[in-house]
Amino acid sequence: MCDAVVARARQEALNDVRAVPSYGGNPEHKRNPGDFGLDPPSYPRLGKTLCDAIHISTRAEAMELLLEGLSRGLFSAQARGLWPQNVWAVTDDGQPLEAQLEGDGRYHGYPMPENDPFREEVLTRWEQK
């Protein structure tokens, strides 16, 4: 089966209301834990980008961006079952984000590092969708 057909089938499956991902978060990307319910609450690590720096402080905001990235088709071909390994989104003020699958439809996300060459591709694709 060609990649386009597989991608279209996966997008249709993800659009199914029963296929709703969840957002867990990761304490390594948080200075302030907000309402993410993390354990430990926060554990900012050197070299990790922080969600606080781009003003994402609630699970609802993170979930909205994850769903928007999925609906725009900005996700990786690599998947575990139905769920793509990575999903990309862009904040209203133009900050590109990447979410990684933790397992069974549960993701955590973070701002893409400034030196990530894929940032520009995400921004370009976001504008096209």
Helices and strands as residue ranges (DSSP letters): H 3-15, E 22-23, G 27-29, G 51-54, H 59-71, E 79-80, E 83-84, E 86-90, E 96-103, E 106-111, H 118-128
